[in-house]
Amino acid sequence: MFLVRSKLEGTPGDAHHGRRQPTPPIPFGPSAPRLTAKNLWAQFWADVYGKEVQTTATYSYTWVADQFGHICLGLIGNFAATAFCGVVLKWLGRAKEFHYDTGK
């Protein structure tokens, strides 16, 4: 949507006086910022490594923290579901033993 302003053309007593001449459209509302990869990297670096307890959290810092939390919850849920299925398979006799291999 564009907001269009117009102005009166001519001077008093002139043949063109009182005619409206539209001006170029002016964008209505906020406009998107011009972001570059450098801007994004600087914000990411500031959010991940530059936060102190005394500073206010930014939206992007909160987003990054939420994503790490979701990843951790997913890992915990996966571990719990795997352990539960291992116990159930042992209980049903489908597995010889319930053994969690840590790679050692």
N, C-alpha and C positions, 0 to 999 in steps of 0.2 A: 504494500500500500504506500502511495506517495502523497505527500502533502504539497499542494501546488499553491504558490502565492502569485498574485498578479499585481501590477502597478498601473496607475493611470499614465497614459501617453500624452505628450504635448504640453503646451503651456496655455494659460487662460487666454481666450480670444483666438486661439489657433484652430484650424480646421480639424486637427487630430485630437483636440482636447476632450478628455472624457473616455476615450477608447482604452480598453484594457489590453495590455500586452503580457502574456504569461511569461513568468520567469522559469528557468530550468527547475525540474522537480527536486525537492529536498527529501532525502530518505526520512521516513517517519519511524521513530523508535530507535533503540540501540543498534549499533552495528558490531559485527564480529571483529575481534582483534586479529591482526596479522601475526600469526605464530610461525616461528621457524624451528628447525630441529635444535638449534643452539638454545633458544628460549626453553624448549621442553627439557633438554638435558640439564640446563642450569636449575630449573625448578625441581626436577627429580633429585639432583645432587643436594640441593638445599633441604628438600624434604626428608631424604633418607639419612644424610650425614650431618646436617646442620641444625637439627632441632635440639633445643635445650628445654628443660622443664619450665623455665620462666617465660618462654615465648608462647604466643597464641598459635594453636594448630591451624594450618591452612586446609582448605577443602581437599587439595591434592594429597597432603600428608595423611589426612583422614582416610582417603580412598586407598592409598598404599597400605596403611595399617590394616584396613578392612580386608584387603586382598590377602595379605600375609595371614591374617586370622582365618580366612576361609580355607586357605591351603592347609594350615595346621589342623583345622577341624576335619578336613577331608582325609588327611593322613591318619588321624586318630580313629576316625570312623572306619577307615579301611582296615586298620590293624585289628580293631575290635570285631569287625565282621569276619575277618579271616580266622581269628582265634575262635570265635563262636562256631563257625562252620567246621573247623578242625575238631573241636570237641564233639559236635554233633555227629560227624562222620566216624569218629572213634567209637562213640556210644552206639551208633547203628551197626558197627562192624564193617564198615566200608573202608576203614583205614587200619593198618596194623598198630600204629602208635600216633600220638599227638606230639609232634616234635617241631619246635620252631628253630630253624637253622639260621644262626647269625653270621655264618660264613667263616667260622673258625675251624 
